[in-house]
């Protein structure tokens, strides 16, 4: 696989695993740094890998379908892991003992530090995190299909095309090369020009 800029140092599987871990804190560098540090990845290295994989996955590549599958699996795994955390702090329901007078319910022992977070708040938070993760996954999937449709609509090398010129007229040519959203077109007179793909259509 070739990368348009610098190559990432993290393999795609590890990149996706870490992406899911920081999805809900993408706009909070301090929180990202803390979570990444727990996985042994410095924030600067993460930023470089995110830029490299982002650029690579923005173009139609064979890795894109693998990225979507990995992202989906990582989101499900994180949701299950978070659900397990909620389950471990859930208060068990104890049926009342049959007595003539109801005994007062036992109270948890006071703890030092922050007040415990109610289970319903934890479940709401989990729902928000899973929702954000699913939303990010759907956005990534949409971007993937968007790049596929752009790739399908971009003429291939050797195709006869019409180029919309700055005078508004369309001139015939033939695609001789493709790169980063542009087509190199050989015009009928033999001259070659790099043209943004949106101005090139199949003849």
Secondary structure, 3 states (H helix, E strand, C coil): CCCCCCCCCCCHHHHHHHHHHHHHHCCCHHHHHHHHHHCCCCHHHHHHHHHHHHHHHHCCCCHHHHHHHHHHHHHHHHHHHHHHHHHHHCCCCCCCCCCCCCCCCCCCCCCCCCCCCCHHHHHHHHHHHHHHHHHHHHHHHHHHHHHHHHHHHCCCCCCEEEEECCCCCEEEEEEEEEECCEEEEEECCCCEEEEEHHHEEEC
